[in-house]
Amino acid sequence: MSWSPDQELVLLATGQQTLIMMTKDFEPIMEQQIHQDDFGESKFITVGWGRKETQFHGSEGRQAAFQVHMHESALPWDDHRPQITWRGDGQFFAVSVVCPETGARKVRVWSREFALQSTSEPVAGLGPALAWKPSGSLIASTQDKPNQQDVVFFEKNGLLHGHFTLPFLKDEVKVNDLLWNADSAVLAVWLEDLQTEEKSTLKSYVQLWTVGNYHWYLKQSLPFSSCGKSKIVSLMWDPVAPYRLHVLCQGWHYLCYDWHWTTDRSSGDNLSDMANVAVVDGNRVLVTVFRQSVVPPPMCTYRLLLPHPVNQVMFSAHPTESNNLAVLDASNQISVYKCGDSPSVDPTVKLGAVGGNGFKISLRTPHLEKRYKIQLENSEEEEVNPLTLSLLTWVQEDIFLAVSHSHSRPQSVLHHLTVAPSETDNELGQLNISSSVTVDGSIISLCCNSKSKSVALQMTGGQILKYLWESPSPAVEPWKNPGGFPVRFPYPCTQMELAMIGGEECVLGLTDRCRFFINDTEVASNVTSFAVYDEFLLLTTHSHTCLCFCLREASLKTLQAGLSSSHVPNGESLRKVERGSRIVTVVPQDTKLILQMPRGNLEVVHHRALVLAQIRKWLDKLMFKEAFECMRKLRINLNLIHDHNPKVFLENVDTFIRQIDSVNHINLFFTELKEEDVTKTMYPPPSTPTVQPSSDPDGKKVDLICDAMRAAMENINPHKYCLSILTSHVKKTTPELETVLQKVHELQGNAALVPDAVSAEEALKYLLLLVDVNELYDHSLGTYNFDLVLMVAEKSQKDPKEYLPFLNTLKKMETNYQRFTIDKYLKRYEKAIGHLSKCGPEYFPECLNLIKDKNLYNKALELYPPDSQQYKDISIAYGEHLLQEHLHEPAGLVFARCGAHEKALSAFLACGNWRQALCVAAQLELNKDQLASLGRTLAGKLVEQRKYSDAAAVLEQYAQDYEEAVLLLLEGAAWEEALRLVHKYNRPDIIETNVKPSILEAQKNYMAFLDSQSSIFSRHKNRLLVVRELKEQAQQVNLDDEAPHGQESDLFSETSSVMSGSDMSGRYSHSNSRISAYVSCLFSTLTMPWVYRERTSDHLRIGARQNGRSTASRKGVPWRIWPFWRH
């Protein structure tokens, strides 16, 4: 009888070889014969090719195609009962029966409607066990072969699809049942020993098998007795918890095993740790050393061969002995393997993928130190529960921790195991229980911090306990968070680690539902795996990303914020990974992060956070070579070598060059240099360190590095680093190409004298890779060295017909004129006029034309003495140029300096500088009438510029016209100065005729303006009072729709919520609406409830004052209030 997965149908197999399907109320639905002659609805169709007769049969020959297959009968221990299994969705079921004609078993697949789908192909030695994978892909059964016993898999169409071999000899055991867990990840095989003469005691076994990368691993093997109270009666997986296995024994003993996945990896963080990861596979432990090799499973670096199936592997928690490992097998023996020199070859250690013929192995494999038998006090529990000890932890060289569970009470016992002293050097040692601590509840996980030696226990209820194993009397106490409260996970966690976060030791946990906890706080709900390495926390998420956080200065809030869905991490902490990736291990003191894909294959990534952290460590230790190689391989900007600590780098440039010791690598470093500080842009540090100032903060970074490294290379070996020295000149902010070319030219004569020196041709060829050939040709021409020019031209793509005639023409010229021609050709005009000025006075017209054309007046004036005619001609040309640019005053000064006083006077007149103009006029020795005329001209220009006082002074002092001067002073409102002139020249009549009328007229105008402004202000003030009153009335009517009147009401402007004209049109007249809209527009920008008046240089302002500034703008105020503002 078998129930469907949805518990709606029940299927019965009767003794009359029929199948009866009933409802859950046992009402018959239909009945069908088990044995069918037809294959089923999925019968294969063949069109001729692909038949057995046409296939290649290898060494068996062609006659194998015509052999008649002989059916073997069922196995001797087969009970000939039908076996039924359902697919996970309940749409199909499979039945394994013994065929009455052949006597062999066949598997038939039926649909839920009792339609035969397929019949399995003939399989010799097919066993009765049958289990359909819940995911629906395969049907598991067993097969006896001539020398082995396999678990085979059928597809739905009846064809075989893969197998794996059980670790038993033929006819040694029989398979009672096969059981898939709920998520199809684990296959449980229930086996039982067959009765033989050699076996006095029979056992039964429960084996748990998983698959990864198309390889089946035996993960657990539990031996039970086949008689007595420990005999297995029933075995089944929990339908809800996928990894919970229920075992019922004959003496009514019930066992419940909760399994979960874990990664057994070494926990060291120094260079001696080899990043070992161990995988259990039956009686073998597959160990991969990821520091030296990354091989995909099921391959490995080496294998450890054990006499019994392995149930658990643990690495030593001691920081310096993290490569040592211990193995707990099904016989409760612990095998200890240690790395180091072994006197002989260990037969239990076999090389894996790194071995082979002709290969030299640089790997140091471990050797079997000793095996230990665990001496338990209660042997009765060991008889019932084969897995007496669990969660074995190696905390010290001779100390182990293990957990056992009580069958009679809900308690767990934490055992302290120590190595018993032995007088004889036996191969099998003994571990004694030195102390035990009983804990109420079941311990489901245990972890140890290799640095702090802390041990944390997790109970089924989520409580976290701290085990004080180093104290004289071991005890447990609640683990407390920084606030002093006991820590308790809201949900049981399948993975638990200890880490220092912000200086506090915290417990990290991850549930099977991807919920991540730190202490008792849920930090994220999408974490698929995590690992703690040194000061980093690495996590993979459902969004296919790998996050890396530095725990040194982190806090719980920062981690929670960094893992929130709305947070966008920076590029250093986040990396995209393949879908379903999970963390395997991190190679200590390296940048490699090992990830495993869902299928089982591995991927090595270099997380940017780990890379930068390791590079910073190397740079702090002055390990430049390691840092450079890593940065070059992983494409990290090489500027970080300097920017990480500029002062230290510049002080250790010699060390950097000696460690790199490669011209190509040094040149690569030069080519990547740039002024940008990458520690502030590309690679900001996780925390703000103490910034080391540069040795010359005023200098440019690239120039400093180039100069420092060039000096160091010249001291070490200038011939070896010749190309790098050239590169340091080229990479400067202003490339020193002429210096480079001179050094290349020097190599022509020195190359033969120095062995291993770089030739001039090699240097020039390399230089052309850094600099454009045309630019290099121009700079070589600028050296005036024609041999160097020819050498560069020959390496370029230039046509000799182009440059040879030009060079020949230059060689025929006089030296200074030759250099002038070259500089003019290179557009170095300042140098060109310098050489041309040395050619003689006959070339001055050409020089002056070039000066005028390129505006080189300042440079040209430095080339000639001030008393020369050339100096005067250049100055006159310079002044005329300034006049064209409307710079009259500088032009006048230039004219005056060279003695062109008439031109200077015209320039000063044009700009209105009357003082300079009169000074120049004095040098021209003008007569009295000419000076008076000049004064009247100047006064007219000053009046146009509204400089009445200056104009009056000119008229009085130089034109001798004091009456006109007084009139100008009155026009400019300079009353006191006007009175001074009146009394100076004893003309009191002017007071009555001109001074008093002017003052009275000005007073009348000011009073009229003040009256008009006062009336306008009063009118607007009255209207504002009316508007405020209307506003208060509106607030009383529409209290809910207006501005808030609460605790924060005084934070709002008193006029900011004045209703617009459209809102008030239904309550007031049209004129009132227009005035309200006008006032609202006037005060719409106010933010504080007061009005102020401010006088500026040209108008008055109305507005609010906020932080010492006026908020009223002239642009946003209606034109109707401008009369109130203007003078």
HUCOR-V907364 format. One record per backbone hydrogen bond with DSSP energy under -1.0 kcal/mol. CO is the residue of the C=O (numbers start at 1). NH is the residue of the N-H. Records with the same first field share a line. If there is no record, write none. Layout:
CO=NH + NH
//
This chain:
2=11
4=7
9=4
10=22
11=2
12=20
14=17
17=34
18=14
19=32
20=12
21=29 + 30
22=10
23=26
27=23
30=21
32=19
40=43
48=51
51=54
52=55
57=60
58=61
61=64
62=65
63=66
75=78
83=96
85=94
87=90
91=112
92=87
93=110
94=85
95=108
96=83
97=106
99=103
103=74
104=99
106=97
107=120
108=95
109=117 + 118
110=93
111=114
115=111
116=41
117=42
118=109
123=126
125=144
131=140
133=136
138=133
139=154
140=131
141=152
142=127
143=150
148=145
149=166
150=143
151=164
152=141
153=161
154=139
155=158
158=121
159=155
162=153
164=151
166=168
169=172
172=194
174=192
177=190
179=188
181=184
186=181
187=209
188=179
189=207
190=176 + 177
191=205
192=174
202=226
203=193
204=224
205=191
206=222
207=189
208=219 + 220
209=187
210=217
215=212
217=210
218=282
220=208
222=206
224=204
228=231
229=251
231=250
234=248
236=246
241=244
243=259
244=238
245=257
246=236
247=255
248=233 + 234
249=252
253=249
255=247
257=245
264=278
270=273
274=291
275=290
276=266
277=288
279=286
281=284
282=310
283=306
284=281
285=304
286=279
287=301 + 302
288=277
289=293
296=299
300=353
301=352
302=287
303=350
304=285
309=330
312=328
314=326
318=321
321=324
324=316
325=337
326=314
327=335
328=311 + 312
329=332
332=374
333=329
334=372
335=327
336=369 + 370
337=325
338=367
346=349
348=305
350=303
352=355
356=359
367=338
370=336
371=429
372=334
373=431
379=383
380=384
381=385
386=388
390=403
393=401
394=317
398=419
399=396
400=417
401=393
402=415
403=390
404=413
409=411
410=441
411=406
412=439
413=404
414=437
415=402
416=434
417=400
418=432
424=426
427=371
429=373
430=420
431=375
432=418
435=416
437=414
439=412
442=460
445=458
447=456
449=453
454=449
455=467
456=447
457=465
458=444 + 445
459=462
462=489
463=459
464=479
465=457
466=477
467=469
475=468
477=466
479=487
481=484
485=481
487=464
495=510
497=508
499=506
501=504
504=501
506=499
507=519
508=497
509=517
510=494 + 495
511=514
514=527
515=511
516=523 + 524
517=509
518=521
521=518
524=516
526=542
529=540
531=538
533=536
535=551
536=533
537=549
538=531
539=547
540=528 + 529
541=544
544=577
545=541
546=575
547=539
549=537
551=502
555=559
556=560
557=561
558=562
559=563
570=574
573=548
575=546
578=581
582=596
585=594
587=590
592=587
593=605
594=584
595=603
596=582
599=213
601=597
603=595
605=593
607=611
608=612
609=613
610=614
611=615
612=616
613=617
614=618
615=619
616=620
617=621
618=623
619=622
622=624
623=627
624=628
625=629
626=630
627=631
628=632
629=633
630=634
631=636
637=640
638=641
639=643
640=644
645=649
646=650
647=651
648=652
652=656
653=657
654=658
655=659
656=660
657=661
662=666
663=667
664=668
665=669
666=670
667=671
668=672
670=673
677=680
678=683
696=699
700=704
701=705
702=706
703=707
704=708
705=709
706=710
707=711
708=712
709=713
710=714
711=715
712=716
713=717
717=721
721=725
722=726
723=727
724=728
725=729
726=730
727=731
729=736
735=737
736=740
737=741
738=742
739=743
740=744
741=745
742=746
743=747
746=750
747=751
750=754
754=757
759=763
760=764
761=765
762=766
763=767
764=768
766=769
767=771
772=776
773=777
774=778
775=779
776=780
777=781
778=782
781=784
785=789
786=790
787=791
788=792
789=793
790=794
799=802 + 803
800=804
803=807
804=808
805=809
806=810
807=811
810=813
814=818
815=819
816=820
817=821
818=822
819=823
820=824
821=825
822=826
823=828
828=832
829=833
830=834
831=835
832=836
833=837
836=839
840=843
841=844
843=847
844=848
845=849
846=850
847=851
848=852
849=853
850=854
851=856
856=860
857=861
860=863
865=868
868=872
869=873
870=874
871=875
872=876
873=877
874=878
875=879
876=880
877=881
878=882
879=883
880=884
881=885
882=887
883=886
887=891
888=892
889=893
890=894
891=895
892=896
893=897
894=898
895=900
899=901
900=904
901=905
902=906
903=907
904=908
905=909
906=910
907=911
908=912 + 913
912=914
913=917
914=918
915=919
916=920
917=921
918=922
919=923
920=924
921=926
927=931
928=932
929=933
930=934
931=935
932=936
933=937
934=938
935=939
936=940
937=941
938=942
939=943
940=944
941=945
942=947
943=946
947=951
948=952
949=953
950=954
951=955
952=956
953=957
954=958 + 959
955=961
961=965
962=966
963=967
964=968
965=969
966=970
967=971
968=972
969=974
970=973
973=975
974=978
975=979
976=980
977=981
978=982
979=983
980=984
981=985
982=987
987=990
988=991
989=993
990=994 + 995
991=996
994=998
995=999
996=1000
997=1001
998=1002
999=1003
1000=1004
1001=1005
1002=1006
1003=1007
1004=1008
1005=1009
1006=1010
1007=1011
1008=1012
1009=1013
1010=1014
1011=1015
1012=1016
1013=1017
1014=1018
1015=1019
1016=1020
1017=1021
1018=1022
1019=1023
1020=1024
1021=1025
1022=1026
1023=1027
1024=1028
1025=1029
1026=1030
1027=1031
1028=1032
1029=1033
1030=1034
1031=1035
1032=1036
1033=1037
1034=1038
1046=1049
1048=1051
1049=1052
1055=1058
1060=1064
1064=1067 + 1068
1069=1073
1070=1074
1071=1075
1072=1076
1073=1077
1074=1078
1075=1079
1076=1080
1077=1081
1078=1082
1079=1083
1083=1086
1088=1090
1094=1101
1099=1096
1101=1094
1103=1092
1104=1111
1106=1109
1109=1106
1118=1121
1119=1122
1122=1125 + 1126
1125=1100
//
